[in-house]
């Protein structure tokens, strides 16, 4: 926790001071790497944001329209580890960070010491929507999507979509997380949407004229 607090302080300092911004960002990036390394998360800052830790991959080639021009492998976001590194693009990573603070952290509060890890169910994959033959390509095929199956707290408690959605306080937390994702992400799907999402949240950054689609 101390490392995370240092990270937040330095992130604030990085945004102050005119000509000192670049130097501040370098210091914040160094502090971020140290804080994440203390939690076993190795990597560099990505997407120009010290709170995002991972690796730059570059172009990911896929069949047909699949692929990502500037992919990253995200390992941690704002002091929270990803159970499996996620291959996505930067706008997806930044939306995840926004949701982390406005959704997951806010819903959990101080319970169990706070959020420690997001259980990633899927990130980049060259496939159709819901793996259905003849369907349109999924946003996963462009690096625009990430699926979250559960949230693990610092005391080891796991709150999962499959086991806790619709049940008591844990279910209420998941409902709050689901609602908070609508806005940072263009598409938010959960157990109410269809049978394909009974065990995870699907988040993607698709941009719809009518606004976010959340169900």
C-alpha positions as CSV (number, residue, x, y, z in Angstrom):
1,X,0.0,0.0,0.0
2,X,2.9,2.4,0.8
3,X,4.2,2.0,-2.7
4,X,0.8,2.8,-4.2
5,X,0.6,5.9,-2.1
6,X,4.0,7.0,-3.4
7,X,2.7,6.4,-6.9
8,X,-0.3,8.6,-6.4
9,X,1.7,11.5,-4.9
10,X,4.2,11.5,-7.7
11,X,1.4,11.3,-10.3
12,X,0.0,14.5,-8.8
13,X,3.4,16.2,-8.8
14,X,4.1,15.2,-12.4
15,X,1.2,17.4,-13.5
16,X,2.6,20.5,-11.8
17,X,5.2,23.0,-12.8
18,X,5.2,24.0,-16.5
19,X,8.7,23.2,-17.8
20,X,9.2,20.6,-15.1
21,X,6.4,18.4,-16.5
22,X,8.6,16.0,-18.5
23,X,11.0,15.6,-15.6
24,X,8.1,15.0,-13.2
25,X,6.7,12.4,-15.5
26,X,10.0,10.6,-15.6
27,X,10.1,10.6,-11.8
28,X,6.5,9.4,-11.7
29,X,7.3,6.6,-14.2
30,X,10.3,5.5,-12.1
31,X,8.2,5.5,-8.9
32,X,5.4,3.6,-10.7
33,X,7.7,0.8,-11.8
34,X,9.1,0.5,-8.3
35,X,5.6,0.4,-6.7
36,X,4.4,-2.2,-9.2
37,X,7.6,-4.3,-8.9
38,X,7.0,-4.4,-5.1
39,X,3.8,-6.2,-5.9
40,X,5.5,-8.5,-8.4
41,X,4.3,-6.6,-11.5
42,X,7.2,-6.1,-13.9
43,X,7.1,-3.7,-16.8
44,X,7.4,-0.1,-18.1
45,X,4.9,2.7,-18.2
46,X,2.8,2.5,-21.3
47,X,0.4,4.8,-23.2
48,X,2.1,7.9,-21.7
49,X,0.5,7.2,-18.3
50,X,2.7,6.2,-15.3
51,X,-0.3,4.4,-13.8
52,X,-0.3,1.9,-16.6
53,X,2.4,-0.7,-16.5
54,X,3.2,-3.3,-19.2
55,X,5.1,-3.5,-22.4
56,X,4.9,-1.9,-25.9
57,X,4.2,-4.6,-28.5
58,X,3.7,-2.5,-31.6
59,X,1.8,-3.9,-34.6
60,X,-0.1,-7.2,-34.1
61,X,-1.0,-8.8,-37.4
62,X,-4.2,-10.8,-37.8
63,X,-6.2,-12.4,-40.5
64,X,-8.5,-10.2,-42.5
65,X,-9.5,-7.1,-40.5
66,X,-8.1,-8.5,-37.2
67,X,-5.1,-6.8,-35.7
68,X,-3.8,-3.8,-33.6
69,X,-1.6,-1.1,-35.0
70,X,0.0,0.0,-31.7
71,X,-0.6,-2.8,-29.2
72,X,0.5,-3.0,-25.6
73,X,0.6,-5.8,-23.1
74,X,-1.0,-4.4,-20.0
75,X,0.1,-5.9,-16.6
76,X,-1.2,-3.5,-14.0
77,X,-3.4,-0.4,-13.8
78,X,-3.3,2.1,-11.0
79,X,-1.7,-0.2,-8.5
80,X,-3.9,-3.2,-9.3
81,X,-2.5,-6.3,-11.0
82,X,-4.1,-8.1,-14.0
83,X,-4.4,-11.8,-13.4
84,X,-3.3,-12.3,-17.1
85,X,-1.5,-9.6,-19.1
86,X,-4.0,-8.1,-21.6
87,X,-3.1,-7.4,-25.2
88,X,-5.1,-4.3,-26.0
89,X,-4.6,-0.8,-27.4
90,X,-4.2,2.4,-25.4
91,X,-7.7,3.7,-25.4
92,X,-8.9,0.4,-23.9
93,X,-6.2,0.6,-21.2
94,X,-7.1,4.2,-20.4
95,X,-10.8,3.4,-20.2
96,X,-10.0,0.5,-17.8
97,X,-8.1,2.9,-15.6
98,X,-11.1,5.3,-15.5
99,X,-13.4,2.4,-14.6
100,X,-10.9,1.1,-12.0
101,X,-11.2,4.3,-10.0
102,X,-14.9,5.3,-10.7
103,X,-16.2,1.7,-10.7
104,X,-14.2,-1.1,-9.0
105,X,-12.5,0.9,-6.3
106,X,-15.5,3.0,-5.5
107,X,-17.8,-0.1,-5.2
108,X,-15.3,-2.0,-3.0
109,X,-14.3,0.9,-0.8
110,X,-12.1,-0.3,2.1
111,X,-13.5,-3.8,2.2
112,X,-10.8,-6.4,2.3
113,X,-8.1,-3.8,2.0
114,X,-9.3,-2.7,-1.4
115,X,-8.9,-4.1,-4.9
116,X,-5.7,-6.1,-5.5
117,X,-6.3,-7.8,-8.8
118,X,-8.7,-8.0,-11.8
119,X,-9.3,-11.5,-13.2
120,X,-9.0,-11.1,-17.0
121,X,-11.1,-13.5,-19.0
122,X,-10.1,-12.3,-22.5
123,X,-8.4,-9.5,-24.4
124,X,-7.1,-9.5,-28.0
125,X,-8.4,-12.5,-30.1
126,X,-9.1,-12.7,-33.8
127,X,-12.7,-14.0,-33.6
128,X,-16.3,-13.2,-34.2
129,X,-18.8,-11.9,-31.6
130,X,-19.4,-14.7,-29.0
131,X,-17.5,-17.1,-31.2
132,X,-20.6,-17.5,-33.4
133,X,-20.1,-18.6,-37.0
134,X,-21.1,-15.8,-39.5
135,X,-21.3,-13.1,-36.9
136,X,-19.4,-9.8,-37.1
137,X,-15.9,-9.5,-35.9
138,X,-15.7,-8.9,-32.1
139,X,-14.1,-5.7,-30.8
140,X,-11.6,-8.2,-29.2
141,X,-10.2,-8.6,-32.7
142,X,-9.1,-5.0,-32.8
143,X,-7.7,-4.7,-29.3
144,X,-10.7,-2.6,-28.3
145,X,-12.1,-5.0,-25.6
146,X,-11.3,-6.6,-22.3
147,X,-13.4,-9.1,-20.3
148,X,-13.3,-9.1,-16.5
149,X,-14.5,-12.2,-14.7
150,X,-13.8,-11.3,-11.1
151,X,-12.2,-8.8,-8.7
152,X,-9.8,-10.1,-6.0
153,X,-9.4,-8.0,-2.8
154,X,-6.2,-7.6,-0.8
155,X,-7.3,-10.0,1.9
156,X,-7.8,-12.8,-0.8
157,X,-11.6,-12.5,-1.1
158,X,-12.7,-13.0,-4.7
159,X,-16.0,-11.4,-6.0
160,X,-16.9,-13.1,-9.3
161,X,-19.6,-12.4,-11.8
162,X,-20.5,-16.1,-12.1
163,X,-20.9,-16.7,-8.4
164,X,-22.0,-13.4,-6.9
165,X,-24.0,-11.5,-9.5
166,X,-27.5,-11.0,-8.1
167,X,-26.6,-12.2,-4.6
168,X,-26.4,-9.9,-1.6
169,X,-23.8,-7.3,-1.0
170,X,-21.3,-8.8,-3.4
171,X,-24.0,-8.7,-6.1
172,X,-24.7,-5.1,-5.3
173,X,-21.0,-4.3,-5.7
174,X,-20.9,-6.0,-9.1
175,X,-24.0,-4.0,-10.2
176,X,-22.3,-0.8,-9.2
177,X,-19.1,-1.8,-11.2
178,X,-21.2,-2.7,-14.2
179,X,-23.1,0.7,-14.2
180,X,-19.9,2.7,-13.7
181,X,-18.3,1.1,-16.8
182,X,-21.1,2.7,-19.0
183,X,-19.5,5.8,-20.2
184,X,-15.8,5.1,-20.0
185,X,-16.6,2.1,-22.3
186,X,-18.8,2.2,-25.3
187,X,-20.2,-1.3,-24.8
188,X,-20.8,-2.9,-21.4
189,X,-22.3,-6.4,-21.3
190,X,-23.0,-8.6,-18.3
191,X,-25.3,-11.5,-17.2
192,X,-28.4,-9.5,-18.1
193,X,-27.3,-9.3,-21.7
194,X,-27.3,-12.9,-22.8
195,X,-26.0,-16.4,-21.9
196,X,-22.6,-15.6,-23.3
197,X,-21.9,-13.1,-20.6
198,X,-23.2,-15.0,-17.5
199,X,-19.7,-15.3,-16.1
200,X,-17.9,-12.0,-17.0
201,X,-18.2,-8.4,-17.9
202,X,-17.4,-7.4,-21.5
203,X,-16.0,-3.9,-21.9
204,X,-15.1,-2.3,-25.2
205,X,-14.4,1.2,-26.5
206,X,-16.6,1.0,-29.6
207,X,-18.0,4.5,-30.4
208,X,-21.8,4.5,-31.1
209,X,-23.7,7.6,-32.4
210,X,-26.4,7.0,-29.9
211,X,-24.1,6.7,-27.0
212,X,-22.9,3.7,-24.9
213,X,-24.7,0.4,-25.2
214,X,-24.9,-1.1,-21.7
215,X,-26.9,-4.2,-20.7
